[in-house]
């Protein structure tokens, strides 16, 4: 898993935990945490898919493909 995808996944898990914690304590601030969790989830999928596409294109070591 690419490093940025791992960071985004960690952010997703932490934001989701913060959202649950906020909602359990009756705060509507959890909505903001849910939006952040959704953004982080999309970022993680993007970086994973980008790394797979680069590997499939034959770029060595996940390096950026030549343009």
Kinemage of the C-alpha trace (Angstrom):
@kinemage 1
@onewidth
@group {chain A} dominant
@subgroup {mainchain}
@vectorlist {calphas} color= white
{ca unk a 1} P 0.000 0.000 0.000
{ca unk a 2} L 1.400 3.391 -0.951
{ca unk a 3} L 2.418 5.651 1.905
{ca unk a 4} L -0.174 8.335 1.131
{ca unk a 5} L -2.921 5.707 0.992
{ca unk a 6} L -1.865 4.423 4.412
{ca unk a 7} L -1.945 7.958 5.828
{ca unk a 8} L -5.385 8.575 4.328
{ca unk a 9} L -6.658 5.284 5.766
{ca unk a 10} L -5.363 6.211 9.218
{ca unk a 11} L -7.060 9.607 8.914
{ca unk a 12} L -10.305 7.873 7.889
{ca unk a 13} L -10.246 5.609 10.942
{ca unk a 14} L -9.486 8.480 13.322
{ca unk a 15} L -12.146 10.746 11.801
{ca unk a 16} L -14.716 7.967 11.990
{ca unk a 17} L -13.872 7.354 15.647
{ca unk a 18} L -14.174 11.092 16.347
{ca unk a 19} L -17.566 11.183 14.608
{ca unk a 20} L -18.888 8.295 16.680
{ca unk a 21} L -17.552 9.891 19.855
{ca unk a 22} L -19.168 13.229 18.976
{ca unk a 23} L -22.552 11.694 18.189
{ca unk a 24} L -22.520 9.570 21.342
{ca unk a 25} L -21.963 12.716 23.395
{ca unk a 26} L -24.766 14.537 21.612
{ca unk a 27} L -22.691 16.914 19.533
{ca unk a 28} L -23.589 17.723 15.947
{ca unk a 29} L -19.911 18.369 15.273
{ca unk a 30} L -19.827 14.702 14.277
{ca unk a 31} L -21.221 15.734 10.894
{ca unk a 32} L -17.951 17.533 10.149
{ca unk a 33} L -15.993 14.447 11.197
{ca unk a 34} L -18.129 12.294 8.900
{ca unk a 35} L -17.417 14.601 5.977
{ca unk a 36} L -13.691 14.422 6.738
{ca unk a 37} L -13.907 10.622 6.952
{ca unk a 38} L -15.563 10.509 3.546
{ca unk a 39} L -12.874 12.704 2.033
{ca unk a 40} L -10.095 10.595 3.554
{ca unk a 41} L -11.725 7.407 2.296
{ca unk a 42} L -11.883 8.766 -1.243
{ca unk a 43} L -8.256 9.856 -1.033
{ca unk a 44} L -7.169 6.387 0.090
{ca unk a 45} L -9.011 4.727 -2.798
{ca unk a 46} L -7.507 7.213 -5.243
{ca unk a 47} L -3.933 6.543 -4.159
{ca unk a 48} L -4.432 2.757 -4.159
{ca unk a 49} L -5.963 2.831 -7.645
{ca unk a 50} L -3.228 5.149 -8.922
{ca unk a 51} L -0.513 2.794 -7.639
{ca unk a 52} L -2.236 -0.207 -9.251
{ca unk a 53} L -2.516 1.615 -12.564
{ca unk a 54} L 1.146 2.564 -12.485
{ca unk a 55} L 2.164 -1.011 -11.707
{ca unk a 56} L -0.021 -2.285 -14.547
{ca unk a 57} L 1.564 0.234 -16.914
{ca unk a 58} L 4.959 -1.204 -16.089
{ca unk a 59} L 6.441 1.667 -14.147
{ca unk a 60} L 9.248 0.210 -11.999
{ca unk a 61} L 8.800 0.429 -8.235
{ca unk a 62} L 5.647 2.492 -8.398
{ca unk a 63} L 7.616 5.414 -9.806
{ca unk a 64} L 5.681 7.970 -11.829
{ca unk a 65} L 5.138 6.841 -15.380
{ca unk a 66} L 6.956 8.841 -18.051
{ca unk a 67} L 4.728 11.256 -19.952
